Amino acid sequence: MIVQETTIQAKRLNANSQPFLLKKWLLITIALGFLGIFILVPLIAVFTEGLSKGIELYFAALTEKDALSAIKLTLITAAISIPVNTIFGVVAAWAIAKFNFKGKNILITLIDIPFAVSPVIAGLVFVLLFGSQGLLGPFLEANNIKIIFGVPGIVLATIFVTFPFVVRELLPIMQEQGTEEEQAAITLGASGWQMFFRVTLPNIKWGLLYGVILCNARAMGEFGAVSVVSGHIRGLTNTIPLHVEILYNEYNFSAAFAVASLLALLAIVTLILKSIVEWKTKK
């Protein structure tokens, strides 16, 4: 009787295996086709158009004065915003995951605001706060402090749109780990800094790196908020995305795509690093 039931189940499995394999390969084909059309083809188009007039003009577009200024400003903005958001992310995730306090849910909601609010609206908020006609505008002008249409405004806007990335990667990791290891370290006589560097940080290092990678990619590619607060001053307040927009609006397509290829390379490097970190995390 048992043998007959096993034989019937095996026959059913064999009967259903062929449609299942067809469905599996159909889903894989659809997914690969979608990725090819909407990701791979645009990437190829960017590099093809950027190199359409030769390798010399390609590098000329990248080494042109305004392009170098845009690259420099983008790197400066990322170099400031990433450490700030890393520190904030670690502190916020630690506070939320390890402690119970009033307003905890409100803090989590506030962290998610940049995901819910359009970057353009975020830029307008900074203009209303720090612009010449804004809330703090008269005070800033009286003290000769320039934020809007300057580097400080670009940095502030970038920090705002990127600060959820690190904390959102660390929060589930810290919540899953709990507080037992930290409490054990304190019980054994470790100081707060020793506990952090020898217990907490090793446990969250891959999640932290993952968040930093995503934060860096968004910081260098941010357009909306930076566009509002920058003023589009060529050679002074243009980041790489803004410089690409100006070149494209001037119908200088090859130069625009050449500079855009830097962002495409950043995306590729980000994906590679992201995959490595995911592999390390699973391992």
BAMAR-597366 format. One line per field, with one value per atom (N, C-alpha, C): residue number from 1; atom name; x, y negated, z negated. Coordinates in steps of 0.05 Angstrom, whole numbers, always signed. Layout:
num c(NUM:...) .
atome c(CA:...) .
px c(X:...) .
py c(Y:...) .
pz c(Z:...) .
REM end
This chain:
num c(1:1:1:2:2:2:3:3:3:4:4:4:5:5:5:6:6:6:7:7:7:8:8:8:9:9:9:10:10:10:11:11:11:12:12:12:13:13:13:14:14:14:15:15:15:16:16:16:17:17:17:18:18:18:19:19:19:20:20:20:21:21:21:22:22:22:23:23:23:24:24:24:25:25:25:26:26:26:27:27:27:28:28:28:29:29:29:30:30:30:31:31:31:32:32:32:33:33:33:34:34:34:35:35:35:36:36:36:37:37:37:38:38:38:39:39:39:40:40:40:41:41:41:42:42:42:43:43:43:44:44:44:45:45:45:46:46:46:47:47:47:48:48:48:49:49:49:50:50:50:51:51:51:52:52:52:53:53:53:54:54:54:55:55:55:56:56:56:57:57:57:58:58:58:59:59:59:60:60:60:61:61:61:62:62:62:63:63:63:64:64:64:65:65:65:66:66:66:67:67:67:68:68:68:69:69:69:70:70:70:71:71:71:72:72:72:73:73:73:74:74:74:75:75:75:76:76:76:77:77:77:78:78:78:79:79:79:80:80:80:81:81:81:82:82:82:83:83:83:84:84:84:85:85:85:86:86:86:87:87:87:88:88:88:89:89:89:90:90:90:91:91:91:92:92:92:93:93:93:94:94:94:95:95:95:96:96:96:97:97:97:98:98:98:99:99:99:100:100:100:101:101:101:102:102:102:103:103:103:104:104:104:105:105:105:106:106:106:107:107:107:108:108:108:109:109:109:110:110:110:111:111:111:112:112:112:113:113:113:114:114:114:115:115:115:116:116:116:117:117:117:118:118:118:119:119:119:120:120:120:121:121:121:122:122:122:123:123:123:124:124:124:125:125:125:126:126:126:127:127:127:128:128:128:129:129:129:130:130:130:131:131:131:132:132:132:133:133:133:134:134:134:135:135:135:136:136:136:137:137:137:138:138:138:139:139:139:140:140:140:141:141:141:142:142:142:143:143:143:144:144:144:145:145:145:146:146:146:147:147:147:148:148:148:149:149:149:150:150:150:151:151:151:152:152:152:153:153:153:154:154:154:155:155:155:156:156:156:157:157:157:158:158:158:159:159:159:160:160:160:161:161:161:162:162:162:163:163:163:164:164:164:165:165:165:166:166:166:167:167:167:168:168:168:169:169:169:170:170:170:171:171:171:172:172:172:173:173:173:174:174:174:175:175:175:176:176:176:177:177:177:178:178:178:179:179:179:180:180:180:181:181:181:182:182:182:183:183:183:184:184:184:185:185:185:186:186:186:187:187:187:188:188:188:189:189:189:190:190:190:191:191:191:192:192:192:193:193:193:194:194:194:195:195:195:196:196:196:197:197:197:198:198:198:199:199:199:200:200:200:201:201:201:202:202:202:203:203:203:204:204:204:205:205:205:206:206:206:207:207:207:208:208:208:209:209:209:210:210:210:211:211:211:212:212:212:213:213:213:214:214:214:215:215:215:216:216:216:217:217:217:218:218:218:219:219:219:220:220:220:221:221:221:222:222:222:223:223:223:224:224:224:225:225:225:226:226:226:227:227:227:228:228:228:229:229:229:230:230:230:231:231:231:232:232:232:233:233:233:234:234:234:235:235:235:236:236:236:237:237:237:238:238:238:239:239:239:240:240:240:241:241:241:242:242:242:243:243:243:244:244:244:245:245:245:246:246:246:247:247:247:248:248:248:249:249:249:250:250:250:251:251:251:252:252:252:253:253:253:254:254:254:255:255:255:256:256:256:257:257:257:258:258:258:259:259:259:260:260:260:261:261:261:262:262:262:263:263:263:264:264:264:265:265:265:266:266:266:267:267:267:268:268:268:269:269:269:270:270:270:271:271:271:272:272:272:273:273:273:274:274:274:275:275:275:276:276:276:277:277:277:278:278:278:279:279:279:280:280:280:281:281:281:282:282:282:283:283:283) .
atome c(N:CA:C:N:CA:C:N:CA:C:N:CA:C:N:CA:C:N:CA:C:N:CA:C:N:CA:C:N:CA:C:N:CA:C:N:CA:C:N:CA:C:N:CA:C:N:CA:C:N:CA:C:N:CA:C:N:CA:C:N:CA:C:N:CA:C:N:CA:C:N:CA:C:N:CA:C:N:CA:C:N:CA:C:N:CA:C:N:CA:C:N:CA:C:N:CA:C:N:CA:C:N:CA:C:N:CA:C:N:CA:C:N:CA:C:N:CA:C:N:CA:C:N:CA:C:N:CA:C:N:CA:C:N:CA:C:N:CA:C:N:CA:C:N:CA:C:N:CA:C:N:CA:C:N:CA:C:N:CA:C:N:CA:C:N:CA:C:N:CA:C:N:CA:C:N:CA:C:N:CA:C:N:CA:C:N:CA:C:N:CA:C:N:CA:C:N:CA:C:N:CA:C:N:CA:C:N:CA:C:N:CA:C:N:CA:C:N:CA:C:N:CA:C:N:CA:C:N:CA:C:N:CA:C:N:CA:C:N:CA:C:N:CA:C:N:CA:C:N:CA:C:N:CA:C:N:CA:C:N:CA:C:N:CA:C:N:CA:C:N:CA:C:N:CA:C:N:CA:C:N:CA:C:N:CA:C:N:CA:C:N:CA:C:N:CA:C:N:CA:C:N:CA:C:N:CA:C:N:CA:C:N:CA:C:N:CA:C:N:CA:C:N:CA:C:N:CA:C:N:CA:C:N:CA:C:N:CA:C:N:CA:C:N:CA:C:N:CA:C:N:CA:C:N:CA:C:N:CA:C:N:CA:C:N:CA:C:N:CA:C:N:CA:C:N:CA:C:N:CA:C:N:CA:C:N:CA:C:N:CA:C:N:CA:C:N:CA:C:N:CA:C:N:CA:C:N:CA:C:N:CA:C:N:CA:C:N:CA:C:N:CA:C:N:CA:C:N:CA:C:N:CA:C:N:CA:C:N:CA:C:N:CA:C:N:CA:C:N:CA:C:N:CA:C:N:CA:C:N:CA:C:N:CA:C:N:CA:C:N:CA:C:N:CA:C:N:CA:C:N:CA:C:N:CA:C:N:CA:C:N:CA:C:N:CA:C:N:CA:C:N:CA:C:N:CA:C:N:CA:C:N:CA:C:N:CA:C:N:CA:C:N:CA:C:N:CA:C:N:CA:C:N:CA:C:N:CA:C:N:CA:C:N:CA:C:N:CA:C:N:CA:C:N:CA:C:N:CA:C:N:CA:C:N:CA:C:N:CA:C:N:CA:C:N:CA:C:N:CA:C:N:CA:C:N:CA:C:N:CA:C:N:CA:C:N:CA:C:N:CA:C:N:CA:C:N:CA:C:N:CA:C:N:CA:C:N:CA:C:N:CA:C:N:CA:C:N:CA:C:N:CA:C:N:CA:C:N:CA:C:N:CA:C:N:CA:C:N:CA:C:N:CA:C:N:CA:C:N:CA:C:N:CA:C:N:CA:C:N:CA:C:N:CA:C:N:CA:C:N:CA:C:N:CA:C:N:CA:C:N:CA:C:N:CA:C:N:CA:C:N:CA:C:N:CA:C:N:CA:C:N:CA:C:N:CA:C:N:CA:C:N:CA:C:N:CA:C:N:CA:C:N:CA:C:N:CA:C:N:CA:C:N:CA:C:N:CA:C:N:CA:C:N:CA:C:N:CA:C:N:CA:C:N:CA:C:N:CA:C:N:CA:C:N:CA:C:N:CA:C:N:CA:C:N:CA:C:N:CA:C:N:CA:C:N:CA:C:N:CA:C:N:CA:C:N:CA:C:N:CA:C:N:CA:C:N:CA:C:N:CA:C:N:CA:C:N:CA:C:N:CA:C:N:CA:C:N:CA:C:N:CA:C:N:CA:C:N:CA:C:N:CA:C:N:CA:C:N:CA:C:N:CA:C:N:CA:C:N:CA:C:N:CA:C:N:CA:C:N:CA:C:N:CA:C:N:CA:C:N:CA:C:N:CA:C:N:CA:C:N:CA:C:N:CA:C:N:CA:C:N:CA:C:N:CA:C:N:CA:C:N:CA:C:N:CA:C:N:CA:C:N:CA:C:N:CA:C:N:CA:C:N:CA:C:N:CA:C:N:CA:C:N:CA:C:N:CA:C:N:CA:C:N:CA:C:N:CA:C:N:CA:C:N:CA:C:N:CA:C:N:CA:C:N:CA:C:N:CA:C) .
px c(+17:+0:+17:+38:+56:+71:+79:+93:+76:+50:+31:+28:+24:+21:+46:+70:+95:+97:+88:+89:+70:+46:+26:+37:+49:+61:+83:+99:+121:+111:+89:+77:+66:+53:+42:+64:+86:+109:+121:+123:+133:+114:+88:+68:+69:+75:+74:+101:+122:+149:+153:+142:+147:+134:+108:+96:+111:+120:+134:+160:+175:+200:+195:+173:+166:+159:+144:+138:+163:+181:+205:+222:+226:+242:+228:+201:+186:+190:+189:+193:+222:+241:+269:+273:+261:+264:+252:+228:+215:+232:+243:+260:+285:+298:+323:+316:+294:+286:+281:+267:+262:+288:+306:+331:+347:+346:+361:+351:+324:+312:+315:+311:+310:+336:+355:+380:+404:+407:+431:+431:+409:+409:+415:+402:+410:+439:+450:+479:+496:+490:+505:+502:+477:+472:+489:+491:+507:+536:+548:+576:+580:+561:+563:+561:+542:+539:+562:+572:+595:+620:+623:+647:+642:+619:+612:+630:+642:+660:+690:+695:+723:+732:+753:+763:+775:+787:+799:+778:+756:+735:+721:+721:+709:+725:+752:+768:+769:+767:+766:+741:+719:+694:+697:+712:+716:+736:+756:+777:+772:+750:+743:+739:+745:+746:+720:+697:+672:+666:+674:+669:+686:+711:+728:+718:+707:+695:+671:+654:+631:+639:+659:+669:+680:+696:+707:+685:+665:+643:+628:+623:+609:+625:+651:+668:+668:+670:+669:+643:+621:+595:+592:+601:+600:+618:+642:+662:+651:+634:+622:+597:+580:+553:+556:+574:+575:+584:+606:+613:+592:+579:+557:+535:+526:+504:+513:+538:+548:+546:+555:+554:+525:+509:+480:+467:+473:+460:+467:+492:+501:+487:+488:+476:+446:+432:+403:+395:+408:+402:+407:+429:+436:+415:+407:+386:+360:+351:+325:+326:+347:+348:+354:+370:+380:+364:+349:+335:+306:+290:+262:+258:+245:+242:+217:+206:+183:+191:+173:+178:+194:+198:+214:+201:+175:+162:+162:+161:+162:+190:+211:+238:+241:+230:+231:+216:+193:+178:+193:+206:+222:+245:+257:+279:+270:+245:+235:+225:+225:+214:+228:+254:+267:+257:+248:+238:+210:+195:+167:+165:+183:+181:+198:+188:+202:+228:+250:+275:+271:+255:+250:+237:+218:+205:+225:+243:+264:+281:+289:+304:+289:+263:+247:+246:+245:+245:+270:+293:+318:+318:+307:+305:+288:+265:+248:+261:+280:+293:+317:+334:+360:+362:+341:+342:+341:+347:+347:+320:+299:+272:+261:+278:+270:+269:+264:+261:+287:+309:+335:+351:+339:+354:+365:+350:+361:+385:+383:+405:+430:+427:+449:+462:+446:+457:+472:+461:+473:+500:+504:+529:+546:+538:+553:+557:+535:+536:+518:+530:+515:+512:+487:+480:+467:+445:+431:+448:+449:+465:+495:+502:+529:+534:+559:+566:+552:+549:+535:+507:+492:+465:+464:+484:+485:+491:+509:+516:+492:+478:+455:+433:+428:+408:+415:+441:+450:+449:+456:+454:+425:+407:+378:+368:+374:+362:+377:+400:+415:+416:+407:+411:+396:+374:+361:+376:+394:+406:+421:+439:+455:+439:+422:+406:+386:+375:+356:+370:+395:+410:+418:+425:+435:+412:+390:+368:+359:+352:+344:+366:+391:+413:+416:+415:+418:+394:+370:+347:+348:+358:+360:+382:+403:+425:+418:+401:+394:+417:+416:+435:+452:+449:+462:+492:+504:+533:+544:+530:+539:+538:+516:+513:+535:+542:+563:+590:+595:+620:+622:+600:+600:+604:+591:+594:+623:+637:+665:+685:+674:+690:+698:+686:+692:+680:+694:+683:+663:+650:+631:+644:+668:+682:+693:+703:+713:+690:+667:+644:+636:+637:+629:+648:+674:+694:+700:+696:+702:+678:+655:+631:+611:+602:+581:+590:+612:+622:+628:+642:+646:+621:+600:+574:+559:+564:+548:+565:+590:+608:+599:+587:+579:+553:+535:+511:+518:+538:+547:+559:+576:+589:+568:+548:+526:+512:+505:+492:+509:+535:+553:+554:+555:+556:+531:+508:+483:+482:+491:+491:+509:+533:+551:+539:+526:+514:+493:+476:+455:+466:+487:+499:+511:+524:+537:+516:+494:+475:+450:+449:+426:+422:+398:+392:+372:+348:+326:+331:+339:+343:+367:+388:+412:+406:+390:+383:+369:+352:+337:+355:+374:+390:+416:+424:+450:+451:+429:+430:+441:+452:+462:+484:+502:+524:+546:+550:+569:+598:+610:+637:+640:+617:+618:+599:+574:+554:+541:+553:+543:+556:+540:+551:+550:+558:+559:+531:+510:+484:+475:+480:+472:+488:+514:+531:+521:+513:+502:+477:+460:+435:+442:+461:+468:+479:+497:+508:+486:+468:+446:+428:+422:+405:+418:+445:+460:+464:+451:+453:+482:+498:+524:+522:+509:+501:+525:+545:+568:+582:+586:+598:+580:+554:+535:+536:+536:+537:+564:+585:+612:+613:+603:+603:+583:+561:+541:+553:+572:+584:+599:+607:+620:+599:+575:+554:+547:+547:+542:+563:+588:+610:+607:+598:+593:+571:+550:+528:+539:+556:+566:+584:+602:+619:+602:+581:+563:+550:+541:+529:+549:+573:+594:+600:+604:+610:+586:+562:+537:+536:+542:+541:+562:+586:+607:+599:+587:+579:+557:+538:+516:+527:+547:+559:+574:+588:+603:+583:+560:+541:+528:+521:+510:+530:+556:+577:+581) .
py c(+24:+0:-25:-25:-48:-52:-29:-30:-42:-34:-45:-75:-84:-113:-129:-117:-130:-132:-110:-110:-131:-133:-153:-181:-187:-213:-220:-199:-204:-210:-196:-201:-229:-238:-265:-286:-281:-299:-301:-278:-278:-292:-289:-302:-332:-341:-370:-383:-368:-379:-395:-385:-398:-426:-429:-456:-474:-462:-479:-490:-473:-482:-503:-499:-519:-546:-545:-570:-583:-567:-578:-592:-579:-591:-615:-615:-638:-662:-658:-680:-690:-672:-681:-697:-688:-702:-730:-732:-758:-777:-766:-783:-792:-774:-781:-801:-797:-815:-843:-844:-870:-885:-870:-882:-890:-875:-882:-907:-910:-933:-958:-957:-981:-987:-969:-974:-971:-948:-942:-959:-961:-977:-1006:-1019:-1047:-1051:-1032:-1034:-1033:-1014:-1012:-1038:-1049:-1073:-1097:-1098:-1120:-1119:-1096:-1094:-1096:-1086:-1087:-1116:-1131:-1159:-1176:-1170:-1185:-1181:-1157:-1151:-1155:-1165:-1167:-1185:-1204:-1223:-1218:-1194:-1187:-1189:-1175:-1173:-1200:-1215:-1241:-1260:-1263:-1281:-1272:-1245:-1234:-1244:-1241:-1250:-1280:-1294:-1323:-1333:-1319:-1327:-1323:-1302:-1296:-1314:-1324:-1341:-1370:-1377:-1406:-1419:-1446:-1460:-1457:-1462:-1460:-1431:-1412:-1384:-1377:-1385:-1380:-1393:-1418:-1432:-1416:-1406:-1390:-1365:-1351:-1327:-1333:-1354:-1362:-1368:-1383:-1390:-1365:-1347:-1322:-1306:-1304:-1289:-1302:-1329:-1343:-1339:-1341:-1337:-1309:-1289:-1261:-1257:-1270:-1267:-1278:-1298:-1310:-1295:-1290:-1278:-1249:-1234:-1205:-1201:-1214:-1211:-1221:-1243:-1253:-1233:-1223:-1203:-1177:-1170:-1145:-1147:-1170:-1174:-1175:-1190:-1192:-1165:-1150:-1124:-1105:-1104:-1086:-1094:-1120:-1130:-1125:-1132:-1129:-1099:-1082:-1054:-1042:-1050:-1040:-1048:-1074:-1083:-1069:-1065:-1053:-1023:-1010:-981:-972:-988:-979:-990:-1012:-1025:-1029:-1031:-1038:-1066:-1084:-1111:-1123:-1144:-1157:-1171:-1169:-1182:-1165:-1139:-1121:-1118:-1114:-1110:-1136:-1159:-1185:-1188:-1180:-1182:-1164:-1140:-1122:-1135:-1147:-1160:-1184:-1199:-1222:-1213:-1190:-1180:-1173:-1164:-1156:-1179:-1204:-1226:-1230:-1229:-1232:-1212:-1188:-1169:-1176:-1191:-1198:-1225:-1243:-1270:-1272:-1286:-1291:-1307:-1300:-1316:-1345:-1351:-1379:-1394:-1381:-1394:-1399:-1379:-1382:-1406:-1410:-1433:-1459:-1459:-1484:-1490:-1470:-1475:-1489:-1481:-1494:-1523:-1528:-1555:-1572:-1561:-1576:-1582:-1565:-1569:-1587:-1583:-1596:-1616:-1618:-1637:-1666:-1684:-1712:-1722:-1710:-1717:-1696:-1679:-1657:-1665:-1646:-1651:-1661:-1649:-1657:-1674:-1681:-1696:-1722:-1740:-1766:-1762:-1743:-1738:-1729:-1711:-1700:-1722:-1739:-1761:-1781:-1787:-1806:-1796:-1770:-1758:-1748:-1755:-1747:-1717:-1702:-1673:-1665:-1651:-1643:-1612:-1604:-1575:-1568:-1581:-1575:-1586:-1572:-1578:-1578:-1560:-1556:-1527:-1521:-1493:-1484:-1501:-1492:-1482:-1496:-1488:-1461:-1456:-1431:-1408:-1413:-1393:-1387:-1407:-1403:-1387:-1394:-1380:-1351:-1346:-1319:-1302:-1314:-1301:-1293:-1311:-1306:-1282:-1281:-1259:-1233:-1233:-1208:-1197:-1212:-1202:-1177:-1169:-1144:-1119:-1120:-1095:-1079:-1091:-1077:-1066:-1083:-1075:-1053:-1054:-1033:-1006:-1006:-981:-970:-987:-978:-970:-983:-979:-949:-936:-908:-889:-895:-879:-882:-906:-911:-900:-902:-892:-861:-848:-819:-810:-825:-816:-820:-839:-844:-857:-856:-870:-851:-825:-806:-809:-811:-812:-838:-861:-886:-885:-874:-871:-854:-832:-815:-829:-846:-861:-881:-894:-914:-899:-876:-860:-852:-846:-838:-861:-885:-909:-926:-921:-937:-965:-985:-1012:-1014:-1037:-1041:-1040:-1052:-1052:-1024:-1010:-983:-965:-968:-952:-957:-983:-990:-978:-983:-975:-945:-931:-903:-884:-895:-878:-888:-913:-923:-926:-940:-946:-921:-901:-876:-862:-865:-852:-866:-892:-908:-917:-909:-921:-918:-894:-890:-906:-907:-923:-953:-962:-989:-996:-978:-982:-983:-966:-965:-992:-1002:-1028:-1051:-1050:-1071:-1071:-1047:-1044:-1057:-1050:-1061:-1092:-1101:-1130:-1144:-1133:-1145:-1147:-1126:-1126:-1147:-1150:-1170:-1198:-1202:-1228:-1239:-1221:-1230:-1233:-1219:-1220:-1237:-1250:-1266:-1290:-1294:-1316:-1336:-1326:-1344:-1365:-1356:-1375:-1393:-1382:-1398:-1418:-1411:-1429:-1454:-1451:-1473:-1493:-1482:-1499:-1508:-1497:-1503:-1530:-1537:-1560:-1555:-1531:-1524:-1543:-1551:-1569:-1552:-1556:-1538:-1542:-1520:-1520:-1525:-1531:-1537:-1519:-1517:-1502:-1479:-1471:-1448:-1422:-1403:-1376:-1361:-1336:-1321:-1319:-1311:-1310:-1337:-1358:-1385:-1392:-1385:-1391:-1376:-1351:-1335:-1348:-1358:-1371:-1396:-1412:-1436:-1428:-1409:-1401:-1390:-1375:-1364:-1386:-1405:-1428:-1445:-1444:-1459:-1442:-1419:-1400:-1389:-1390:-1379:-1350:-1333:-1307:-1288:-1289:-1271:-1277:-1303:-1311:-1304:-1308:-1302:-1272:-1255:-1227:-1218:-1232:-1225:-1230:-1253:-1259:-1240:-1234:-1216:-1188:-1181:-1154:-1151:-1174:-1172:-1162:-1172:-1163:-1134:-1127:-1099:-1080:-1089:-1073:-1071:-1093:-1092:-1072:-1071:-1052:-1023:-1018:-991:-983:-1001:-996:-991:-1007:-1004:-977:-967:-941:-919:-922:-902:-901:-924:-925:-915:-922:-913:-883:-871:-841:-828:-841:-830:-831:-854:-857:-837:-833:-814:-785:-779:-752:-749:-770:-768:-765:-781:-780:-752:-740:-713:-692:-696:-678:-679) .
pz c(+0:+0:+0:-17:-19:+8:+20:+45:+67:+67:+87:+84:+59:+54:+63:+57:+65:+96:+109:+139:+150:+138:+148:+144:+121:+116:+135:+141:+160:+188:+196:+222:+223:+202:+201:+203:+188:+189:+217:+231:+258:+277:+272:+290:+287:+262:+257:+261:+263:+265:+291:+313:+338:+339:+332:+331:+311:+289:+269:+281:+295:+308:+329:+344:+364:+351:+329:+315:+304:+293:+282:+303:+326:+347:+359:+360:+370:+352:+326:+307:+308:+311:+313:+339:+361:+386:+385:+372:+369:+352:+330:+313:+327:+341:+356:+378:+392:+413:+402:+379:+367:+360:+347:+339:+363:+384:+409:+421:+423:+436:+420:+394:+378:+363:+363:+349:+367:+379:+396:+421:+435:+460:+455:+435:+429:+422:+407:+400:+425:+443:+468:+484:+485:+500:+490:+463:+451:+460:+459:+467:+497:+512:+541:+551:+539:+547:+537:+513:+503:+519:+531:+547:+577:+584:+613:+629:+617:+631:+626:+615:+611:+582:+576:+549:+540:+559:+552:+542:+557:+549:+523:+520:+495:+471:+472:+449:+447:+470:+470:+455:+459:+444:+414:+406:+378:+365:+380:+369:+373:+385:+390:+362:+361:+336:+320:+332:+318:+309:+325:+317:+293:+293:+270:+245:+248:+225:+215:+233:+225:+210:+221:+208:+181:+178:+153:+132:+140:+122:+113:+132:+126:+105:+109:+90:+62:+62:+36:+22:+36:+25:+13:+28:+18:-6:-5:-27:-53:-51:-76:-85:-66:-73:-82:-71:-78:-107:-116:-145:-164:-157:-174:-176:-154:-154:-166:-164:-177:-207:-218:-247:-256:-241:-249:-247:-226:-223:-245:-253:-275:-301:-307:-332:-333:-311:-310:-311:-296:-296:-324:-336:-363:-383:-382:-401:-397:-372:-367:-374:-367:-370:-399:-413:-439:-463:-458:-481:-475:-496:-494:-506:-491:-500:-487:-499:-488:-462:-442:-416:-397:-404:-388:-360:-359:-334:-317:-331:-317:-304:-318:-307:-282:-283:-260:-236:-242:-221:-209:-226:-216:-198:-205:-189:-161:-158:-132:-115:-126:-111:-84:-81:-55:-34:-43:-24:-14:-31:-24:-11:-16:-5:+20:+40:+65:+59:+71:+67:+75:+94:+102:+79:+66:+43:+21:+17:-4:+3:+28:+36:+31:+37:+32:+3:-14:-43:-52:-41:-48:-37:-14:-3:-22:-31:-49:-76:-84:-109:-107:-86:-85:-61:-45:-22:-31:-13:-20:-30:-21:-30:-50:-59:-77:-106:-123:-151:-164:-157:-168:-148:-126:-105:-115:-128:-137:-156:-175:-193:-179:-159:-144:-128:-115:-99:-117:-140:-159:-168:-169:-178:-155:-130:-106:-104:-110:-108:-85:-66:-42:-42:-43:-42:-16:-9:+16:+39:+61:+84:+78:+59:+51:+43:+37:+30:+4:-17:-41:-35:-18:-11:+3:+21:+35:+16:-3:-23:-41:-50:-67:-53:-28:-12:-8:-3:+1:-25:-47:-73:-78:-72:-78:-62:-36:-20:-24:-36:-39:-68:-87:-115:-123:-109:-118:-110:-91:-80:-100:-115:-134:-158:-169:-192:-184:-160:-152:-146:-140:-136:-163:-182:-208:-227:-225:-245:-247:-225:-228:-239:-231:-241:-271:-281:-310:-326:-314:-328:-330:-309:-310:-329:-332:-350:-379:-386:-414:-429:-455:-473:-490:-486:-504:-504:-480:-477:-489:-485:-496:-527:-537:-566:-578:-564:-573:-574:-553:-552:-575:-581:-603:-630:-632:-657:-662:-640:-642:-645:-646:-652:-629:-605:-582:-584:-574:-573:-550:-548:-526:-499:-496:-470:-464:-485:-480:-471:-483:-476:-447:-439:-411:-391:-395:-375:-375:-397:-398:-396:-401:-400:-380:-382:-365:-336:-332:-305:-289:-300:-284:-275:-292:-285:-263:-260:-241:-217:-215:-196:-167:-160:-132:-126:-145:-141:-140:-156:-155:-128:-118:-92:-70:-72:-52:-51:-75:-76:-66:-72:-62:-31:-19:+10:+22:+12:+22:+18:-5:-11:+9:+15:+33:+62:+70:+97:+99:+79:+79:+77:+61:+58:+84:+98:+123:+146:+144:+166:+160:+137:+130:+149:+158:+177:+166:+158:+152:+131:+106:+84:+90:+101:+108:+129:+149:+170:+160:+139:+128:+113:+97:+79:+92:+115:+126:+141:+155:+172:+200:+205:+231:+240:+222:+230:+242:+267:+281:+271:+265:+255:+225:+212:+183:+167:+175:+159:+175:+196:+211:+203:+195:+191:+218:+218:+243:+256:+242:+255:+267:+252:+262:+287:+287:+310:+335:+330:+352:+364:+346:+356:+373:+364:+379:+407:+408:+433:+452:+441:+457:+467:+451:+459:+480:+481:+502:+527:+528:+551:+555:+534:+535:+524:+541:+532:+525:+542:+537:+511:+505:+480:+456:+460:+438:+431:+452:+447:+436:+444:+434:+404:+395:+366:+352:+365:+353:+350:+366:+364:+337:+325:+299:+278:+280:+262:+268:+293:+301:+289:+291:+279:+249:+236:+208:+201:+218:+213:+216:+235:+239:+215:+207:+184:+159:+156:+133:+133:+156:+158:+151:+161:+155:+125:+113:+84:+68:+77:+64:+64:+87:+89:+71:+70:+53:+23:+15:-13:-19:-1:-5:-8:+9:+7:-20:-28:-54:-77:-75:-96:-99:-76:-76:-86:-78:-86:-116) .
REM end
